Amino acid sequence: MSLSTILRLLFPALLFALGISGVWVLARLATRRGRRRDGRREGLYLLFVFYLAAVVEITALRILEPSVSAAPQLVPMRTTFAHFQAGAGPFVYHTVGNLIWFVPLGVLLPRLWPRFRLGSVAACGFGLSLLVEACQWLLGTGMPDVDDLLLNTLGAALGYAAFCLCRRWAKR
């Protein structure tokens, strides 16, 4: 996938995320009722909402993209190996792209809710990825693939590891 194609997909995702974030802010202001809220925590909630909206739009909704009709690919690692054989570009785009999209989830969950540990972060990564893959299949907006589930879950776990490393570094 070319850089221009990636940017073409990112633009509507960012607009969608901004719109959803705006609705979130208005809803939070409407429910405030004189209570004072922690600005830093509210900023993290807003970032979390923006991230989720962007991920869902770019991976599942793809509002401006044509429909794709594809059966789910259920054989683990088939797609990843096919991309590896196709060359560095397709492999890096598929593998690193799927990992990177879910790293923020692994960072934001324990930051917002400190009781989240590796298992619950990985479960949330798997659940969000499963939701995305199901939407792709039902809406015809992508090609559902078990490798995406695996890589996205690993991405969330890597995000949690990065969160732990940063927290440990900050304590020193």
Salt bridges, closest charged atoms under 4 A:
GLU42 OE2 - ARG28 NH2 2.57
GLU65 OE2 - ARG8 NH1 3.14
